[in-house]
């Protein structure tokens, strides 16, 4: 039993068999790990801030459960040519102060992101935008500098009212109105009865900041918190599930864990070595014992929920014998004295889970003759080394992968840092050609075929060892109804949540 589970078990014993608190309130209390960094959706990019943006604001376009871009505040769009997107807004959508959403609000939101003087980590996503203009009160035109088939995903952006500077309390068009925020304590939201998709089924949301993992679990057990989404350690989820008193809702997610290689390294440049490592790792053990089943084996960067996911690519199984054979073929035979074939190093962040996962990988590689030196770092140090290419191998996660253009950013040869995310310096002319072709078309059927071929090539070339895709989990009080998790585990579902027996 690991540290979080031990602490949770001890505190549970100390709490005894206290009866859970019960409340008929129509307000839903949700636990968060931290306060939001910024309630301006143009600026705040941390997960907590984005979750709250999803409740106060609405995006121009949305992403459905198959990770397709679909209408949001826009009722639809058209492309008169491959560099122009014409967006048609819904009519009658109201901001919380009662004024109607128009093209002025959309133009203002995106114009600020194009403004060189406006500081936002989102600005890079709009480098290809030449102009954004209002054709009339309900029509907006985006003109691109060059064709880009994945552009619509960049319109999944919350719209703020024209003229808002981000310094006054937020006013959006979303299902909830901002009431108050106290740093490191809570954010309070009231339901918005004039929401264009219908009033929420609850009276409001209280988002309580509870930084400690164990305390979030105990508050949930006591009944002082109604719901926690993805913010409990797998061991605590397992313990709460085994008690059978709380409601557990699971759904496949989009977070992807992987082992990355530096392909400029002379040993790891050998594809057979990378394949041997992939066959050596027992992902099933990691998922069963470390993730407590809250993951599924991954085969690539794109999650299975994605419309562009190719399920027919080569998938590595746990096969130590095949790993040894590949190492033999690569010229790395076992030393008669100690059985060691080669030595490698792995850099990981210093979290408890990553240390445990790297210990499993270390043992698995040892069994096939690879001696692995595991080095732990604070995340900022690890990330800086990865961006510089200062590693042989590393483990990280991609969080919230939603668009197949991620394949371009991760595997195209022109996307090495600082331009993109090709941190292992993978190069394949056919992959580049397919991605370039997919980038130029807006036809999803064509993009799906091209991206499918990219996934097949990458799966065998192994620039990454795919470890697991996260399973989202919500733990809630038994009286709560309407919990339905999207692959991205966003908070938009909260408008449908209600407590049985409580009024709106």
C-alpha positions in Angstrom: 0.0 0.0 0.0 1.5 3.4 -1.0 1.8 6.6 1.0 -1.6 8.2 0.0 -3.5 5.0 0.7 -1.7 4.6 4.1 -2.4 8.2 5.1 -6.0 7.8 4.0 -6.5 4.6 5.9 -5.0 6.1 9.1 -7.2 9.2 9.0 -10.2 7.1 8.2 -9.6 5.1 11.4 -9.2 8.3 13.4 -12.5 9.5 12.0 -14.2 6.4 13.2 -17.6 5.6 11.8 -19.0 9.1 11.7 -22.2 9.4 9.9 -21.8 11.2 6.6 -23.2 14.7 6.5 -26.4 15.0 4.4 -27.7 18.1 2.8 -30.9 18.7 0.8 -29.2 21.8 -0.8 -29.7 22.2 -4.6 -26.1 23.6 -4.7 -23.4 21.2 -5.7 -20.0 21.3 -4.0 -17.0 20.2 -6.0 -13.5 19.8 -4.7 -10.5 21.3 -6.5 -6.8 20.8 -6.0 -5.9 24.6 -6.1 -7.3 28.0 -6.8 -7.6 29.1 -10.5 -4.7 31.2 -11.7 -6.8 33.5 -13.9 -10.5 33.7 -14.6 -9.9 35.3 -18.0 -10.1 32.4 -20.5 -7.7 34.2 -22.8 -5.0 34.0 -20.2 -5.6 31.2 -17.7 -4.4 27.9 -19.1 -4.0 25.8 -16.0 -6.5 23.0 -15.6 -8.4 24.5 -12.6 -8.8 27.8 -14.4 -10.1 26.1 -17.6 -12.6 24.1 -15.6 -14.1 27.2 -14.2 -14.0 29.0 -17.6 -16.2 26.1 -18.9 -18.9 27.1 -16.3 -18.9 30.9 -16.7 -18.2 31.2 -20.4 -19.1 29.4 -23.6 -16.8 28.6 -26.5 -17.4 29.7 -30.1 -17.1 26.1 -31.2 -17.2 22.9 -29.0 -15.7 19.4 -28.9 -18.1 16.4 -28.7 -17.5 13.0 -27.2 -15.7 11.8 -30.4 -13.5 14.8 -30.2 -15.0 16.4 -33.3 -15.4 20.1 -33.5 -19.1 21.0 -33.4 -21.2 24.1 -33.0 -21.1 26.1 -29.8 -22.0 29.7 -29.7 -21.7 29.4 -33.4 -24.6 27.5 -35.0 -22.4 26.6 -37.9 -19.6 27.7 -40.3 -18.7 27.5 -43.9 -15.5 27.7 -46.0 -15.8 29.8 -49.2 -12.1 28.9 -49.9 -9.4 27.0 -48.1 -8.2 30.1 -46.2 -11.5 31.6 -45.1 -13.9 30.5 -42.3 -17.2 32.2 -42.0 -18.9 31.7 -38.6 -22.6 32.1 -38.1 -23.6 33.0 -34.5 -26.7 31.9 -32.6 -29.1 34.7 -32.0 -30.6 35.5 -28.6 -27.6 34.3 -26.6 -27.3 36.5 -23.5 -24.4 37.5 -21.3 -25.1 37.3 -17.6 -25.7 41.1 -17.5 -28.5 40.7 -20.0 -26.9 42.0 -23.2 -26.9 39.9 -26.4 -23.8 38.2 -27.7 -22.9 39.6 -31.2 -20.0 39.4 -33.6 -18.4 42.4 -31.8 -17.7 40.1 -28.8 -16.2 37.4 -31.0 -14.0 39.8 -32.9 -12.9 41.5 -29.7 -11.9 38.1 -28.1 -9.8 37.0 -31.0 -8.4 40.4 -31.8 -6.9 40.6 -28.3 -5.2 37.3 -28.9 -3.7 38.7 -32.2 -2.6 41.9 -30.5 1.2 41.8 -29.9 0.8 43.8 -26.7 -1.7 41.3 -25.2 0.1 38.7 -23.0 -1.4 35.3 -23.4 0.1 31.7 -23.6 -2.6 31.0 -26.2 -1.3 33.5 -28.8 0.8 30.9 -30.6 -2.4 29.0 -31.7 -3.4 32.0 -33.8 -0.2 32.8 -35.7 -1.8 31.6 -38.9 -4.7 34.1 -38.6 -4.4 37.1 -40.9 -7.6 38.9 -39.8 -10.8 38.5 -37.9 -13.7 40.8 -39.0 -17.4 41.2 -38.5 -19.5 40.8 -41.6 -22.7 41.7 -39.8 -24.1 41.5 -36.3 -24.1 37.7 -36.3 -21.4 36.7 -38.8 -17.6 36.6 -38.3 -14.9 36.0 -40.9 -11.6 34.5 -40.1 -9.0 34.8 -42.8 -5.8 32.6 -42.6 -2.4 33.3 -44.0 -2.2 29.7 -45.4 -4.5 26.7 -45.5 -4.7 24.8 -42.2 -7.2 21.9 -41.9 -7.1 21.8 -38.1 -7.9 25.5 -37.7 -11.5 25.0 -36.3 -10.2 23.4 -33.1 -8.6 26.8 -32.4 -12.1 28.3 -32.3 -12.9 26.1 -29.3 -12.2 29.3 -27.3 -14.4 31.0 -24.7 -15.9 34.3 -25.8 -15.6 37.3 -23.5 -17.7 40.5 -23.8 -16.3 43.3 -26.0 -14.1 45.7 -24.0 -13.6 43.4 -21.0 -10.0 43.9 -19.7 -10.0 40.8 -17.5 -9.6 42.8 -14.3 -13.2 43.1 -13.2 -15.4 40.1 -12.2 -16.0 37.8 -15.2 -19.3 38.1 -17.2 -19.9 35.3 -19.6 -22.7 33.5 -21.5 -22.2 30.2 -19.7 -24.6 28.2 -17.4 -23.3 29.9 -14.2 -22.8 33.4 -13.0 -19.7 34.4 -11.0 -20.6 35.4 -7.4 -17.3 35.4 -5.5 -13.8 34.0 -5.2 -11.6 33.6 -2.2 -8.0 32.6 -2.9 -7.1 29.1 -1.6 -10.6 28.7 -0.4 -13.5 28.6 -2.9 -15.2 30.0 -6.0 -19.0 30.4 -5.8 -21.2 30.4 -8.9 -25.0 30.8 -9.2 -27.0 29.1 -12.0 -28.0 31.4 -14.9 -31.7 30.9 -15.6 -31.5 32.5 -19.0 -28.8 30.3 -20.3 -29.4 29.6 -24.0 -29.3 25.8 -23.7 -31.7 25.9 -20.7 -31.2 26.6 -17.0 -28.9 24.3 -15.0 -30.6 21.5 -13.0 -29.0 22.8 -9.8 -29.0 26.1 -8.0 -25.3 26.7 -8.3 -21.8 25.3 -7.9 -19.3 25.8 -5.0 -15.8 24.9 -6.0 -13.8 24.3 -2.8 -10.0 24.3 -2.8 -8.7 21.3 -0.9 -5.0 20.9 -1.9 -4.3 17.7 0.0 -5.3 14.4 -1.8 -6.1 12.6 1.4 -8.3 15.4 2.8 -10.3 15.6 -0.5 -11.1 11.9 0.0 -12.1 12.4 3.6 -14.3 15.4 2.9 -16.0 13.4 0.2 -16.6 10.5 2.6 -17.9 12.9 5.3 -20.4 14.4 2.8 -19.1 17.9 3.0 -18.0 17.6 -0.7 -20.4 16.2 -3.3 -18.1 15.4 -6.2 -14.4 15.0 -7.1 -13.4 14.5 -10.8 -10.0 12.9 -11.5 -8.4 14.6 -8.4 -7.8 11.6 -6.2 -4.9 9.1 -6.2 -5.8 5.7 -7.7 -5.2 4.0 -4.3 -7.8 6.3 -2.6 -10.3 5.8 -5.4 -9.8 2.0 -5.0 -10.4 2.3 -1.2 -13.5 4.4 -1.6 -14.8 2.1 -4.3 -14.3 -1.0 -2.1 -16.3 0.6 0.7 -19.3 0.8 -1.7 -20.9 3.9 -0.1 -20.1 6.4 -2.8 -21.0 6.6 -6.5 -18.2 5.9 -9.0 -18.5 7.0 -12.6 -15.8 6.2 -15.2 -15.1 7.0 -18.8 -12.2 6.8 -21.2 -10.0 9.9 -21.1 -7.6 11.8 -23.3 -4.5 11.9 -21.1 -1.6 9.8 -22.6 1.5 8.6 -20.7 4.6 7.6 -22.7 8.3 6.8 -22.6 10.2 9.1 -24.9 13.5 8.4 -26.7 16.3 10.7 -27.9 16.8 9.4 -31.5 20.0 11.3 -31.8 21.5 8.9 -29.2 23.5 6.2 -31.1 22.0 3.4 -29.2 18.4 4.6 -29.3 18.7 5.5 -33.0 18.4 1.8 -33.6 14.8 0.9 -34.1 15.3 -2.7 -32.9 16.5 -1.4 -29.5 13.4 0.8 -29.2 11.1 -2.1 -30.1 12.9 -4.3 -27.6 12.3 -1.8 -24.9 8.6 -1.6 -25.9 8.3 -5.4 -25.7 10.0 -5.6 -22.3 7.7 -3.2 -20.5 4.8 -4.8 -18.7 2.1 -2.1 -19.1 -0.5 -4.4 -17.7 1.2 -4.5 -14.4 1.5 -0.7 -14.3 -2.2 -0.3 -15.1 -3.4 -3.0 -12.7 -1.2 -2.3 -9.6 -0.2 1.4 -9.9 -3.2 2.9 -11.8 -5.6 0.5 -10.0 -7.3 -0.1 -13.3 -7.8 3.6 -14.0 -6.1 3.4 -17.4 -6.1 1.3 -20.6 -3.1 0.2 -22.7 -2.2 3.0 -25.2 -1.1 2.5 -28.8 -0.5 6.1 -29.7 -0.8 9.8 -29.0 -4.4 10.0 -30.2 -7.0 8.6 -27.7 -9.4 5.8 -28.8 -12.3 8.3 -28.4 -10.9 10.4 -31.3 -12.6 10.3 -34.7 -9.2 10.1 -36.2 -7.9 7.2 -34.1 -6.6 4.2 -36.0 -7.3 1.0 -34.1 -5.5 -1.2 -36.6 -1.9 -0.2 -35.8 0.8 -2.5 -34.4 0.5 -2.8 -30.6 3.3 -4.0 -28.4 2.6 -6.8 -25.9 4.7 -7.8 -22.9 7.1 -10.3 -24.5 10.6 -10.4 -22.9 11.7 -13.3 -25.1 11.0 -11.2 -28.2 12.8 -8.2 -26.6 15.9 -10.3 -26.1 15.9 -11.6 -29.6 15.6 -8.0 -31.0 18.6 -6.9 -28.8 20.6 -9.9 -30.2 19.7 -8.8 -33.7 20.8 -5.2 -32.9 24.2 -6.5 -31.7 23.6 -6.2 -28.0 24.2 -9.7 -26.6 24.2 -10.5 -22.9 27.5 -10.3 -21.0 28.3 -13.8 -19.8 29.2 -12.5 -16.4 26.3 -10.4 -15.4 23.8 -10.7 -18.3 23.9 -7.0 -19.0 23.5 -6.1 -22.7 23.6 -2.3 -22.5 23.1 0.6 -20.0 20.7 3.5 -20.4 19.4 6.4 -18.4 15.8 7.5 -17.7 14.7 10.9 -16.5 11.4 11.2 -14.6 9.7 13.8 -12.4 9.9 13.3 -8.7 6.2 12.5 -8.0 5.4 9.3 -6.1 3.6 7.7 -9.0 6.4 8.4 -11.5 9.0 7.0 -9.1 6.9 3.8 -8.8 6.3 3.5 -12.5 10.0 4.0 -13.3 10.9 1.2 -10.8 8.6 -1.2 -12.7 10.2 -0.1 -16.0 13.6 -0.5 -14.5 12.9 -4.1 -13.3 11.3 -5.0 -16.7 14.3 -3.8 -18.6 16.7 -5.5 -16.2 15.0 -8.9 -17.1 16.0 -8.5 -20.7 19.6 -7.3 -20.0 19.2 -3.5 -20.0 20.5 -1.8 -16.9 18.5 1.4 -16.4 19.8 4.3 -14.4 16.7 6.2 -13.2 17.2 9.8 -12.3 14.4 11.9 -10.6 14.0 15.7 -11.0 11.6 18.4 -10.1 9.2 18.8 -13.0 10.6 22.2 -14.1 14.1 20.8 -14.3 13.0 17.7 -16.1 10.9 19.7 -18.6 13.8 22.1 -19.3 16.1 19.1 -20.0 13.6 17.5 -22.3 13.2 20.7 -24.3 17.0 21.0 -24.7 17.3 17.3 -25.8 19.4 16.6 -22.7 18.2 13.0 -22.1 18.4 9.4 -23.4 14.9 8.5 -22.2 12.1 10.3 -20.2 8.6 9.8 -19.2 5.8 12.4 -19.4 2.1 12.7 -20.2 0.2 14.6 -22.9 -2.9 16.0 -21.2 -6.2 16.5 -23.1 -5.2 15.5 -26.6 -8.2 16.4 -28.7 -7.1 17.0 -32.3 -5.1 14.8 -34.7 -2.9 17.8 -35.6 -1.0 16.8 -32.4 0.6 14.2 -34.7 2.2 17.1 -36.7 3.4 18.9 -33.6 4.9 15.8 -32.1 6.3 13.8 -35.1 6.9 16.2 -38.0 10.7 16.7 -38.6 10.2 20.5 -38.7 8.6 20.5 -35.2 11.7 20.0 -33.1 11.9 22.5 -30.1 11.5 25.4 -29.9 9.2 25.3 -32.9 7.1 22.2 -31.8 7.0 19.1 -29.6 9.2 16.7 -31.6 11.5 16.4 -28.6 13.0 13.1 -29.6 14.1 14.4 -33.1 12.1 11.8 -35.0 12.5 12.0 -38.8 10.5 10.1 -41.4 10.0 11.5 -44.9 6.7 9.6 -45.4 5.3 10.8 -42.1 6.2 14.4 -43.1 4.5 14.0 -46.5 1.3 12.5 -45.0 1.1 15.2 -42.3 1.7 18.0 -44.8 -1.1 16.7 -47.0 -3.4 16.3 -44.0 -2.7 19.9 -42.9 -3.8 21.4 -46.2 -7.2 19.8 -46.3 -10.3 20.4 -44.3 -12.0 17.2 -45.5 -12.2 15.0 -42.4 -12.5 11.8 -44.4 -9.2 12.5 -46.1 -7.6 13.7 -42.9 -8.7 10.5 -41.1 -7.1 8.3 -43.9 -3.8 10.3 -43.8 -3.5 10.5 -40.1 -4.3 6.8 -39.9 -1.3 6.0 -42.0 0.8 8.3 -39.9 -0.2 6.4 -36.8 0.6 3.0 -38.4 4.1 4.2 -39.3 4.8 5.8 -36.0 3.6 2.7 -34.1 6.3 0.5 -35.6 9.0 3.1 -35.6 8.6 3.6 -31.8 9.7 7.2 -31.2 7.6 6.8 -28.1 6.7 3.7 -26.1 2.9 4.2 -25.5 2.2 3.3 -21.8 -1.4 4.0 -21.0 -4.4 6.2 -21.6 -6.1 7.6 -18.5 -9.6 6.5 -17.4 -11.5 9.5 -16.1 -13.2 8.9 -12.7 -15.8 10.9 -10.8 -16.6 10.0 -7.2 -19.9 11.4 -6.0 -22.5 11.3 -3.2 -25.0 8.6 -4.0 -27.9 11.0 -4.4 -26.3 12.9 -7.3 -27.7 12.3 -10.7 -26.7 13.4 -14.2 -23.0 12.7 -14.0 -21.6 12.1 -17.5 -17.9 12.5 -18.1 -16.6 13.6 -21.5 -13.2 12.2 -22.7 -11.6 15.6 -21.8 -13.2 15.4 -18.2 -14.3 19.0 -18.6 -16.9 20.5 -16.2 -19.6 21.3 -18.7 -21.6 18.3 -17.5 -22.2 20.0 -14.1 -25.2 21.9 -15.5 -27.0 18.5 -15.8 -26.1 17.4 -12.2 -28.7 17.5 -9.5 -29.3 16.0 -6.1 -32.3 13.7 -5.9 -34.8 15.2 -3.5 -33.5 18.7 -3.7 -35.2 21.5 -5.7 -33.4 23.5 -8.4 
